[in-house]
Amino acid sequence: MQSTQFYIDGRWVEPQEKRLLDVIDPSSELAVAQISLGGVADIDRAVAAARRAFPLWSDVELQDRVELLKRLIEIYTARIDEMATAISSEMGAPLTLARTAQAASGLSHLKIFLAEFEDFQFEHVLSSQAPDDRIIREPIGVCGLITPWNWPMNQVCLKAAPAMTVGCTVILKPSEIAPLSSMLFAEFVDRAGYPAGVFNLVNGDGPTAGEALARHGDVDMISFTGSSRAGAAVSRASADNFKRVALELGGKSPYIIFDDLDVAAAAARCARSCFTNTGQSCDAPTRMLVERSAYEQAIDAARAVAAEMQPDDPRKEGSHIGPLVSKAQFDKVQELIFAALGEGARLVAGGPGRPAGFDKGYFARPTIFADVTNDMRIAREEVFGPVLSIMPFDSEEEAIRIANDTVYGLSSYVQSGDPLRAQRVARKIRAGMVRLNGASRGPGSPFGGYKHSGIGREGGRWGIEEYLEIKAVAGWSRSAA
């Protein structure tokens, strides 16, 4: 399939210069599509379209923008199987996961934003002491959205839906590794009837298209999801224009298990969560910290999960895991597995190389290391693969110290039979999200982190506010007199 066009100003258009790139199926290492990598001229064209559309679109009544969001939800719902197939082919998610989690997460965010807009207040009086001061929230303007390959629709919908519905216009640059789902989303937007220029899509790589978008003087905001290294580059490129930058970056999330609850069940939850999506989730619990008295019990439970969650063909339904997304990612995971072996970590499951029976595809073995120390590369670097590190602790204070001994601060997990201790530890951990005893995050809960894990929050009301400027107007009622 050749998909070399970009969606700009309400039309599918040819790139200014066609630079072809194969989209690789990571399970077969064969090309499933060809796209074109956009350049500076393509970004300029898309930004100009978004800039032209912004004055009219931002003046459209909120209810009319909400109606378009409803129409987008209807189209997405009807074609969710197509979306799941696209995601599976481009980044290797097994079909069950691609449909029930990957594609479904995008649709879920659209519905959550729809509910949030029912009573979202764009204007309010400052206070009873200042009834003549009106606080107004207004769309920030033209937004560049740069999204990753690991949860493509989750991130596209988290960014595009609130931005467009508050009245911003957008340019989406999806990952060139997994662009097909975003191109399908552009088709959904087109069929929903959004005005020309409100949504634009340009494929391309980070150093060229991403850099041009971040540096562009007519872009008012960049929302980026990806690695901390790339997030720093986006921030530098955006700095000269003082544009707002929202970043959702990497993680090295701790999963703390105390010995006062069902340790085996808690450890199994951790391992399943770590290996889901082949470990390619920024909030995956990749560091399991276990109270020493329960240490070996937790290792045994995690090892059993690794034996269950073996790789298989992503075209199959089931709870297996798929391949890593690319050769570069496979090589990085292998490098870190070898580094852990060299630094003295105890291998208790998996290990280097492909699983038995696979001679092609970027399949990795679900791998568990015990006796890891927090100075090892496997504990400090974001692996982004099915690799779990397990380490013991002797006290609550030590668990907190190890958990916080990282440049990241995205998510964290605490397991304890003592609710007061769980809450106490949750307050001490320097991370944007904490999940206690297997609890799921509620719909619309803010997603984001501390430290090198990013700036800002996505999801729900917090995700809407990211795309708004705040204007304070004094003397409101007197001006109307």
TIVEX-138871 format. One record per residue (C-alpha): x, y, z; residue in one letter. Coordinates in Angstrom, 1 decimal. Layout:
N
> X / Y / Z / A
...
END
This chain:
481
> 0.0 / 0.0 / 0.0 / M
> 1.4 / 3.4 / -1.0 / Q
> 0.2 / 6.2 / 1.3 / S
> 2.5 / 9.0 / 0.3 / T
> 0.0 / 11.9 / 0.6 / Q
> -0.5 / 14.3 / 3.5 / F
> -3.8 / 15.8 / 4.7 / Y
> -3.5 / 19.6 / 4.5 / I
> -6.2 / 22.2 / 4.4 / D
> -9.0 / 19.7 / 4.0 / G
> -7.5 / 17.7 / 1.1 / R
> -5.1 / 14.8 / 0.6 / W
> -2.1 / 16.4 / -1.2 / V
> 1.2 / 15.3 / -2.6 / E
> 4.4 / 16.2 / -0.7 / P
> 6.6 / 19.0 / -2.0 / Q
> 9.3 / 16.4 / -2.4 / E
> 8.6 / 12.7 / -2.3 / K
> 11.0 / 10.9 / 0.1 / R
> 9.8 / 7.4 / 0.4 / L
> 9.9 / 5.3 / 3.6 / L
> 8.8 / 1.7 / 4.1 / D
> 6.4 / 1.0 / 7.0 / V
> 7.7 / -2.3 / 8.3 / I
> 5.5 / -5.1 / 9.8 / D
> 7.7 / -6.0 / 12.9 / P
> 6.4 / -9.5 / 12.9 / S
> 7.7 / -10.3 / 9.4 / S
> 10.2 / -7.6 / 8.8 / E
> 8.4 / -6.9 / 5.5 / L
> 7.1 / -3.6 / 4.2 / A
> 3.3 / -3.2 / 4.5 / V
> 3.1 / 0.3 / 3.2 / A
> 5.1 / 3.2 / 1.9 / Q
> 4.8 / 6.8 / 3.1 / I
> 6.6 / 9.9 / 2.2 / S
> 8.7 / 11.9 / 4.8 / L
> 7.6 / 15.5 / 4.9 / G
> 10.1 / 18.3 / 4.9 / G
> 10.2 / 22.0 / 6.0 / V
> 8.0 / 23.1 / 3.0 / A
> 5.3 / 20.6 / 3.9 / D
> 5.3 / 21.8 / 7.5 / I
> 5.1 / 25.4 / 6.3 / D
> 2.1 / 24.5 / 4.1 / R
> 0.3 / 22.8 / 6.9 / A
> 1.0 / 25.5 / 9.5 / V
> -0.2 / 28.2 / 7.0 / A
> -3.5 / 26.2 / 6.5 / A
> -4.0 / 25.9 / 10.3 / A
> -3.2 / 29.6 / 10.8 / R
> -5.8 / 30.7 / 8.2 / R
> -8.4 / 28.4 / 9.7 / A
> -7.9 / 29.5 / 13.3 / F
> -9.8 / 32.9 / 13.4 / P
> -13.0 / 31.4 / 12.0 / L
> -12.7 / 28.1 / 13.9 / W
> -12.1 / 29.7 / 17.3 / S
> -15.3 / 31.8 / 16.8 / D
> -17.5 / 28.7 / 16.1 / V
> -19.9 / 28.1 / 18.9 / E
> -18.7 / 25.4 / 21.3 / L
> -21.8 / 23.3 / 20.7 / Q
> -21.1 / 23.2 / 17.0 / D
> -17.6 / 22.0 / 17.7 / R
> -19.0 / 19.4 / 20.1 / V
> -21.4 / 18.1 / 17.4 / E
> -18.4 / 17.5 / 15.2 / L
> -16.7 / 15.6 / 18.0 / L
> -19.9 / 13.4 / 18.3 / K
> -19.7 / 12.7 / 14.6 / R
> -16.1 / 11.8 / 14.9 / L
> -17.0 / 9.3 / 17.7 / I
> -19.6 / 7.7 / 15.5 / E
> -17.2 / 7.2 / 12.6 / I
> -14.5 / 5.9 / 14.9 / Y
> -16.9 / 3.5 / 16.6 / T
> -18.1 / 2.1 / 13.2 / A
> -14.6 / 1.6 / 12.0 / R
> -12.7 / 0.5 / 15.1 / I
> -11.8 / -2.9 / 13.6 / D
> -10.0 / -1.1 / 10.7 / E
> -8.2 / 1.0 / 13.3 / M
> -7.1 / -2.1 / 15.2 / A
> -5.9 / -3.8 / 12.1 / T
> -3.8 / -0.7 / 11.1 / A
> -2.3 / -0.5 / 14.6 / I
> -1.5 / -4.3 / 14.6 / S
> 0.2 / -4.1 / 11.2 / S
> 2.3 / -1.1 / 11.9 / E
> 3.6 / -1.7 / 15.5 / M
> 2.9 / -5.4 / 16.1 / G
> 0.2 / -5.3 / 18.8 / A
> -1.7 / -8.6 / 18.8 / P
> -5.2 / -8.2 / 17.4 / L
> -7.0 / -8.6 / 20.7 / T
> -4.9 / -6.0 / 22.4 / L
> -5.0 / -3.8 / 19.3 / A
> -8.8 / -3.8 / 19.3 / R
> -9.7 / -3.9 / 23.1 / T
> -6.9 / -1.6 / 24.4 / A
> -5.0 / 0.2 / 21.6 / Q
> -7.9 / 1.3 / 19.3 / A
> -10.3 / 1.3 / 22.2 / A
> -8.2 / 3.7 / 24.3 / S
> -8.5 / 6.4 / 21.6 / G
> -12.2 / 6.0 / 21.4 / L
> -12.5 / 6.1 / 25.1 / S
> -10.7 / 9.4 / 25.3 / H
> -13.0 / 10.9 / 22.7 / L
> -16.0 / 10.0 / 24.8 / K
> -14.5 / 11.2 / 28.0 / I
> -13.7 / 14.6 / 26.4 / F
> -17.3 / 14.8 / 25.1 / L
> -18.6 / 14.3 / 28.6 / A
> -16.1 / 16.9 / 30.0 / E
> -17.3 / 19.5 / 27.5 / F
> -20.9 / 19.3 / 28.7 / E
> -20.2 / 21.5 / 31.7 / D
> -16.7 / 22.9 / 31.1 / F
> -16.6 / 26.6 / 32.0 / Q
> -14.7 / 28.9 / 29.7 / F
> -15.6 / 32.0 / 31.7 / E
> -16.2 / 32.7 / 35.4 / H
> -16.2 / 35.5 / 37.9 / V
> -12.9 / 35.8 / 39.8 / L
> -14.5 / 35.8 / 43.3 / S
> -17.2 / 37.3 / 45.4 / S
> -14.7 / 39.9 / 46.5 / Q
> -14.0 / 40.8 / 42.8 / A
> -17.3 / 40.4 / 41.0 / P
> -16.3 / 42.8 / 38.2 / D
> -13.3 / 40.6 / 37.2 / D
> -14.0 / 38.0 / 34.5 / R
> -11.6 / 35.2 / 33.9 / I
> -11.8 / 33.9 / 30.3 / I
> -10.2 / 30.8 / 28.9 / R
> -9.4 / 31.1 / 25.1 / E
> -7.9 / 28.6 / 22.6 / P
> -4.1 / 29.0 / 22.5 / I
> -4.0 / 29.0 / 18.7 / G
> -2.1 / 26.7 / 16.2 / V
> -0.9 / 23.5 / 17.9 / C
> 1.7 / 21.1 / 16.7 / G
> 1.1 / 17.5 / 17.9 / L
> 3.9 / 15.0 / 17.8 / I
> 2.9 / 11.5 / 18.7 / T
> 4.7 / 8.2 / 19.3 / P
> 4.4 / 4.7 / 17.9 / W
> 3.7 / 2.7 / 21.1 / N
> 0.1 / 3.8 / 21.8 / W
> -0.6 / 5.7 / 18.6 / P
> -4.4 / 6.4 / 18.9 / M
> -4.3 / 6.8 / 22.7 / N
> -1.9 / 9.8 / 22.2 / Q
> -3.5 / 11.2 / 19.0 / V
> -6.9 / 11.3 / 20.6 / C
> -5.6 / 12.7 / 23.9 / L
> -4.2 / 15.7 / 21.9 / K
> -6.3 / 16.3 / 18.9 / A
> -9.8 / 16.0 / 20.5 / A
> -9.4 / 18.6 / 23.2 / P
> -7.3 / 20.9 / 21.0 / A
> -9.8 / 21.0 / 18.2 / M
> -12.9 / 21.2 / 20.4 / T
> -11.7 / 24.2 / 22.4 / V
> -11.1 / 26.0 / 19.1 / G
> -7.4 / 25.4 / 18.3 / C
> -6.2 / 24.2 / 14.9 / T
> -3.7 / 21.4 / 14.7 / V
> -0.9 / 19.9 / 12.7 / I
> -0.3 / 16.2 / 13.6 / L
> 3.1 / 14.6 / 13.0 / K
> 2.8 / 11.0 / 14.0 / P
> 5.7 / 8.6 / 14.3 / S
> 7.0 / 7.6 / 10.9 / E
> 7.3 / 4.1 / 12.3 / I
> 3.6 / 3.7 / 12.9 / A
> 1.8 / 6.3 / 10.7 / P
> -1.1 / 4.2 / 9.2 / L
> -3.5 / 4.6 / 12.2 / S
> -3.0 / 8.4 / 12.2 / S
> -3.7 / 8.5 / 8.4 / M
> -6.9 / 6.5 / 9.1 / L
> -7.8 / 9.0 / 11.9 / F
> -7.3 / 11.9 / 9.4 / A
> -9.9 / 10.1 / 7.1 / E
> -12.3 / 10.0 / 10.1 / F
> -11.8 / 13.7 / 10.7 / V
> -12.4 / 14.5 / 7.0 / D
> -15.6 / 12.4 / 6.9 / R
> -16.8 / 14.0 / 10.1 / A
> -16.9 / 17.3 / 8.3 / G
> -14.3 / 19.4 / 10.2 / Y
> -13.6 / 22.7 / 8.2 / P
> -10.5 / 22.8 / 6.1 / A
> -7.3 / 23.6 / 8.0 / G
> -8.6 / 22.7 / 11.4 / V
> -6.8 / 19.3 / 11.3 / F
> -3.7 / 18.7 / 9.2 / N
> -1.4 / 15.7 / 9.0 / L
> 2.2 / 15.6 / 7.8 / V
> 4.3 / 12.4 / 8.1 / N
> 8.0 / 12.8 / 8.7 / G
> 10.9 / 12.1 / 11.0 / D
> 11.8 / 14.0 / 14.2 / G
> 15.0 / 15.7 / 13.0 / P
> 13.3 / 17.2 / 9.9 / T
> 9.5 / 17.5 / 10.2 / A
> 9.4 / 17.5 / 14.0 / G
> 12.1 / 20.1 / 14.3 / E
> 10.5 / 22.3 / 11.7 / A
> 7.1 / 22.1 / 13.6 / L
> 8.7 / 22.9 / 17.0 / A
> 10.7 / 25.7 / 15.6 / R
> 8.0 / 27.3 / 13.5 / H
> 7.1 / 30.9 / 14.5 / G
> 3.4 / 30.5 / 13.6 / D
> 2.9 / 27.5 / 15.9 / V
> 1.7 / 28.6 / 19.3 / D
> 2.0 / 25.3 / 21.2 / M
> 3.8 / 21.9 / 20.8 / I
> 2.4 / 18.8 / 22.5 / S
> 5.0 / 16.0 / 22.3 / F
> 5.0 / 12.4 / 23.5 / T
> 8.2 / 10.4 / 23.2 / G
> 11.6 / 9.9 / 24.8 / S
> 13.1 / 12.3 / 27.3 / S
> 16.0 / 12.9 / 24.9 / R
> 13.6 / 13.9 / 22.0 / A
> 11.6 / 16.0 / 24.4 / G
> 14.6 / 18.0 / 25.3 / A
> 15.3 / 18.6 / 21.6 / A
> 11.7 / 19.7 / 21.1 / V
> 12.0 / 22.1 / 24.0 / S
> 15.2 / 23.6 / 22.6 / R
> 13.7 / 24.1 / 19.2 / A
> 10.6 / 25.7 / 20.7 / S
> 12.5 / 28.1 / 23.0 / A
> 13.3 / 30.9 / 20.6 / D
> 9.5 / 31.5 / 20.0 / N
> 8.5 / 31.1 / 23.6 / F
> 5.7 / 28.7 / 22.6 / K
> 4.0 / 26.6 / 25.2 / R
> 5.5 / 23.1 / 25.3 / V
> 3.7 / 20.1 / 26.8 / A
> 5.7 / 16.9 / 27.2 / L
> 4.8 / 13.4 / 28.1 / E
> 8.1 / 11.5 / 28.3 / L
> 9.7 / 8.4 / 29.6 / G
> 9.4 / 6.4 / 32.8 / G
> 11.0 / 3.9 / 35.1 / K
> 8.1 / 3.1 / 37.3 / S
> 8.6 / 1.4 / 40.7 / P
> 6.2 / -1.3 / 41.9 / Y
> 6.5 / -1.6 / 45.7 / I
> 5.3 / -4.8 / 47.4 / I
> 5.1 / -5.1 / 51.1 / F
> 4.8 / -8.5 / 52.8 / D
> 1.4 / -7.8 / 54.4 / D
> -0.8 / -8.9 / 51.5 / L
> -1.1 / -11.6 / 48.8 / D
> 2.5 / -11.2 / 47.5 / V
> 2.1 / -13.7 / 44.7 / A
> -1.0 / -11.9 / 43.3 / A
> 0.7 / -8.5 / 43.5 / A
> 3.9 / -9.8 / 41.8 / A
> 1.9 / -11.4 / 39.0 / A
> 0.0 / -8.1 / 38.4 / R
> 3.3 / -6.3 / 38.1 / C
> 4.7 / -8.8 / 35.6 / A
> 1.6 / -8.8 / 33.5 / R
> 1.5 / -5.0 / 33.4 / S
> 5.2 / -4.9 / 32.6 / C
> 5.0 / -7.3 / 29.7 / F
> 1.7 / -6.0 / 28.2 / T
> 2.2 / -4.3 / 24.8 / N
> 5.6 / -6.1 / 24.8 / T
> 6.8 / -3.7 / 27.5 / G
> 6.4 / -0.7 / 25.2 / Q
> 4.5 / 1.5 / 27.6 / S
> 6.0 / 4.6 / 29.3 / C
> 4.2 / 3.9 / 32.6 / D
> 5.0 / 0.2 / 32.7 / A
> 6.1 / -1.0 / 36.2 / P
> 9.6 / -2.1 / 35.2 / T
> 11.2 / -2.0 / 38.7 / R
> 9.6 / -4.4 / 41.2 / M
> 10.7 / -3.6 / 44.8 / L
> 9.8 / -6.4 / 47.3 / V
> 10.1 / -6.6 / 51.0 / E
> 12.9 / -9.0 / 51.7 / R
> 10.8 / -11.5 / 53.6 / S
> 8.6 / -12.0 / 50.5 / A
> 11.4 / -11.6 / 47.9 / Y
> 11.7 / -15.2 / 46.5 / E
> 7.9 / -15.7 / 46.6 / Q
> 7.5 / -12.6 / 44.3 / A
> 10.2 / -13.8 / 42.0 / I
> 8.5 / -17.2 / 41.6 / D
> 5.1 / -15.5 / 40.8 / A
> 6.7 / -13.2 / 38.2 / A
> 8.6 / -16.1 / 36.6 / R
> 5.3 / -18.0 / 36.1 / A
> 3.8 / -15.0 / 34.3 / V
> 6.8 / -14.8 / 32.0 / A
> 6.2 / -18.4 / 31.1 / A
> 2.5 / -17.7 / 30.3 / E
> 3.0 / -14.4 / 28.3 / M
> 5.0 / -15.8 / 25.4 / Q
> 5.3 / -14.0 / 22.0 / P
> 3.2 / -15.2 / 19.1 / D
> 1.9 / -13.9 / 15.8 / D
> 0.1 / -10.5 / 16.3 / P
> -2.5 / -11.5 / 13.7 / R
> -3.8 / -14.1 / 16.2 / K
> -6.4 / -13.3 / 18.8 / E
> -5.3 / -14.0 / 22.4 / G
> -3.4 / -12.7 / 25.4 / S
> 0.1 / -13.3 / 24.0 / H
> 2.6 / -10.5 / 23.3 / I
> 3.8 / -9.4 / 19.9 / G
> 7.1 / -8.3 / 18.6 / P
> 9.0 / -5.1 / 19.4 / L
> 8.3 / -2.3 / 17.0 / V
> 11.6 / -2.2 / 15.0 / S
> 15.0 / -3.5 / 14.6 / K
> 16.4 / -0.5 / 16.4 / A
> 14.2 / -1.2 / 19.4 / Q
> 15.1 / -4.9 / 19.4 / F
> 18.8 / -4.1 / 19.3 / D
> 18.4 / -1.7 / 22.2 / K
> 16.5 / -4.2 / 24.4 / V
> 19.2 / -6.9 / 23.6 / Q
> 22.0 / -4.5 / 24.5 / E
> 20.4 / -3.8 / 27.9 / L
> 19.8 / -7.5 / 28.6 / I
> 23.5 / -8.2 / 28.0 / F
> 24.4 / -5.2 / 30.1 / A
> 22.4 / -6.6 / 33.0 / A
> 24.1 / -10.0 / 32.7 / L
> 27.5 / -8.3 / 32.6 / G
> 26.7 / -6.2 / 35.7 / E
> 25.8 / -9.3 / 37.8 / G
> 22.0 / -9.4 / 37.8 / A
> 20.4 / -12.8 / 38.3 / R
> 18.5 / -14.0 / 35.2 / L
> 15.4 / -15.9 / 36.3 / V
> 13.4 / -15.9 / 33.1 / A
> 14.0 / -15.2 / 29.4 / G
> 17.3 / -13.7 / 28.3 / G
> 18.9 / -12.5 / 25.1 / P
> 17.8 / -13.5 / 21.6 / G
> 14.6 / -14.4 / 19.9 / R
> 12.2 / -16.9 / 21.6 / P
> 12.4 / -20.5 / 20.3 / A
> 10.6 / -21.0 / 17.0 / G
> 11.2 / -17.5 / 15.7 / F
> 13.8 / -16.9 / 13.0 / D
> 12.4 / -13.6 / 11.8 / K
> 10.5 / -10.6 / 13.3 / G
> 11.6 / -8.4 / 16.2 / Y
> 10.3 / -10.8 / 18.9 / F
> 12.0 / -10.7 / 22.3 / A
> 11.8 / -13.1 / 25.2 / R
> 9.9 / -11.9 / 28.4 / P
> 12.8 / -11.4 / 30.7 / T
> 13.2 / -11.1 / 34.4 / I
> 16.3 / -10.1 / 36.4 / F
> 16.5 / -10.5 / 40.2 / A
> 19.1 / -9.1 / 42.6 / D
> 19.2 / -5.9 / 40.6 / V
> 20.7 / -2.8 / 42.2 / T
> 19.6 / 0.6 / 41.4 / N
> 23.0 / 1.6 / 39.9 / D
> 22.7 / -1.0 / 37.1 / M
> 21.8 / 0.2 / 33.6 / R
> 18.8 / -2.1 / 33.6 / I
> 17.4 / -0.2 / 36.6 / A
> 18.2 / 3.3 / 35.4 / R
> 17.5 / 3.3 / 31.7 / E
> 14.1 / 3.0 / 30.1 / E
> 14.3 / -0.4 / 28.3 / V
> 10.9 / -0.2 / 26.5 / F
> 10.7 / -3.9 / 26.1 / G
> 9.5 / -7.0 / 28.1 / P
> 12.1 / -6.8 / 30.8 / V
> 11.4 / -6.6 / 34.5 / L
> 14.0 / -5.8 / 37.2 / S
> 13.4 / -7.1 / 40.8 / I
> 15.2 / -5.9 / 43.9 / M
> 14.7 / -6.3 / 47.7 / P
> 14.2 / -3.7 / 50.4 / F
> 14.3 / -3.9 / 54.2 / D
> 12.2 / -0.9 / 55.3 / S
> 9.5 / 1.5 / 54.2 / E
> 12.1 / 4.3 / 54.1 / E
> 14.4 / 2.2 / 51.9 / E
> 11.6 / 1.4 / 49.5 / A
> 10.8 / 5.1 / 49.1 / I
> 14.5 / 5.9 / 48.6 / R
> 14.9 / 3.3 / 45.9 / I
> 11.7 / 4.3 / 44.2 / A
> 12.7 / 7.9 / 44.0 / N
> 16.3 / 7.2 / 42.9 / D
> 15.6 / 7.8 / 39.2 / T
> 15.5 / 10.8 / 36.9 / V
> 12.0 / 9.8 / 35.9 / Y
> 8.7 / 10.3 / 37.8 / G
> 5.8 / 9.2 / 35.6 / L
> 4.0 / 6.4 / 37.4 / S
> 4.3 / 4.2 / 40.5 / S
> 2.5 / 1.4 / 42.2 / Y
> 2.2 / 0.5 / 45.9 / V
> 0.9 / -2.8 / 47.3 / Q
> 0.2 / -3.1 / 51.0 / S
> -2.4 / -4.6 / 53.3 / G
> -2.2 / -1.5 / 55.5 / D
> -4.2 / 1.4 / 53.8 / P
> -2.5 / 4.1 / 55.9 / L
> 1.0 / 2.8 / 54.9 / R
> -0.1 / 2.7 / 51.2 / A
> -1.3 / 6.2 / 51.4 / Q
> 1.8 / 7.4 / 53.3 / R
> 4.1 / 5.9 / 50.7 / V
> 2.0 / 7.3 / 47.8 / A
> 2.6 / 10.8 / 49.2 / R
> 6.3 / 10.3 / 49.4 / K
> 6.9 / 9.0 / 45.9 / I
> 7.9 / 11.7 / 43.4 / R
> 5.7 / 10.7 / 40.5 / A
> 2.7 / 12.1 / 38.7 / G
> 0.6 / 9.0 / 39.2 / M
> 0.3 / 6.3 / 41.9 / V
> -1.8 / 3.2 / 41.8 / R
> -2.6 / 1.4 / 45.1 / L
> -3.2 / -2.3 / 45.3 / N
> -4.1 / -2.8 / 41.7 / G
> -6.6 / 0.0 / 41.4 / A
> -7.2 / 1.4 / 37.9 / S
> -7.0 / 5.1 / 37.1 / R
> -10.5 / 6.6 / 36.7 / G
> -11.8 / 8.0 / 33.4 / P
> -10.5 / 11.5 / 32.9 / G
> -7.7 / 11.2 / 35.4 / S
> -4.7 / 13.4 / 34.6 / P
> -1.8 / 11.6 / 32.9 / F
> 1.7 / 13.0 / 33.2 / G
> 4.8 / 13.0 / 35.4 / G
> 7.5 / 14.8 / 37.4 / Y
> 11.2 / 15.3 / 36.6 / K
> 12.4 / 13.9 / 33.2 / H
> 9.0 / 12.4 / 32.7 / S
> 7.5 / 15.6 / 31.3 / G
> 5.6 / 18.8 / 31.7 / I
> 1.9 / 19.2 / 31.9 / G
> -1.0 / 16.7 / 32.0 / R
> -3.2 / 14.9 / 29.5 / E
> -6.7 / 13.6 / 29.9 / G
> -10.0 / 14.9 / 31.1 / G
> -10.3 / 18.5 / 32.3 / R
> -6.5 / 18.8 / 32.7 / W
> -6.1 / 17.8 / 29.1 / G
> -8.5 / 20.5 / 27.9 / I
> -6.8 / 23.2 / 29.9 / E
> -3.5 / 22.5 / 28.3 / E
> -4.8 / 24.1 / 25.1 / Y
> -6.2 / 27.2 / 26.6 / L
> -4.8 / 30.6 / 27.5 / E
> -6.2 / 32.5 / 30.5 / I
> -7.2 / 36.1 / 30.1 / K
> -8.2 / 38.3 / 33.1 / A
> -10.6 / 41.2 / 32.3 / V
> -11.2 / 43.8 / 35.0 / A
> -14.3 / 46.1 / 34.9 / G
> -16.4 / 43.6 / 33.0 / W
> -19.9 / 44.8 / 34.0 / S
> -18.9 / 48.5 / 33.9 / R
> -17.8 / 48.1 / 30.2 / S
> -21.3 / 46.7 / 29.4 / A
> -23.1 / 49.7 / 31.0 / A
END
